[in-house]
Amino acid sequence: MSLDTKALTKRTSLFLPEGMPMDEWRYLGQQIFVISDSSGWWLGDWLVYGQSQYPDRYKMAISETSLGYQTLRNYAWVARQFSVPRRRTGLSFQHHAEVAGLPEEAQDMWLDRAERFRWSRNELRRRIRSSASIKRAIRGEVPARVEVQLRAATEQRNLWEKAARSEDKNLTEWIVGILDRAATALEDSPDPDDG
């Protein structure tokens, strides 16, 4: 999808002509939103396609996009969890990412609720976490708390904090999310010893 030809786009700016009519300005905003809102799916599908076609796809993708390996893996992982017919056009890629680690029935249930009640991604996350806490309490389980100490170079920490901010998370939430997704991906992948 390309933007209105009257707008001049650069990587860090958008220049609009003087006197642009409001209806054209609004249409341009809609185009920008569609591109922004779709980019996670597009990157994920691009990487999934590359998986079957090109052996060094992540090396190439990092070079082409300047995105980190784990970020690209996350896009591909979420795209793989949702076939195109299961993707909700009324919800963001981030909504889908929040439920991607759940069983398919639970994914659909939470996405249905998020659509019906117009939950933000943060509200969806809060509701899922609250539900899990209630279930553990009903079963009489006391969640074990594990403290992990991590040492990282300043550059690493700055990079991680930037990634966390891009997902509207604090650093601890982001790290736990990355670890959860990695563990879920391992659970979902075939065991090489089963072959």
Steps between C-alpha positions, in 0.01 A plus 500: 500500500642838411416836644319778321734635231453858622685415822879478501622226730847461646613257765467761777242739360185559301461819295150607401411762238359835609123519483435126497122449528383341826354190330838429333680562832265255677541238225879531528474443876298184436767376257776565753305317770445193279871481422596543866238257629583234240878508515531234774296253296686587182840450660387175661358361175810615311722308741281188499517499120877543518525199730402268216699683233825633641730331752657824632175694523562654843844625406350654187198635688719668763700660222189614311301630797757590769273317746650260752493123464261447794263771378482336160453155657210639705328637188537164325390305807178701541425477126539120518257476794216660300401388153370792294130412554552502880653849507264767630504811285343698784792421732866587479792265443590568865160368615579177317851490646351515851309175449734321256643275770156371605319197357296584189162488679625742766648727232164523329311553826725788610504660154118474487478681833754764398300570185162500671605727786749708298787425735837657441796266484590599858147428621506160330830420671363610837187286460699192401737537795213561739322189373811285548544632856138422586530144364814436706330636812193278446726195471673608821832548328736762625710615208870452567704811461848470360747783518748513215798729496629603160815688412511678169723753333359852486460472122300179539280645770436813291409283201267285712335804659439649156340174385287487818382859447404416140262238645376733778656277767746557778829311469402221740166437325675497165768253610240268654293522179803409286579205727137384496484518121830313465382227738166470319676481164715215632191319626335543161801380299546130428736316732804385296518187721150400385619450142 
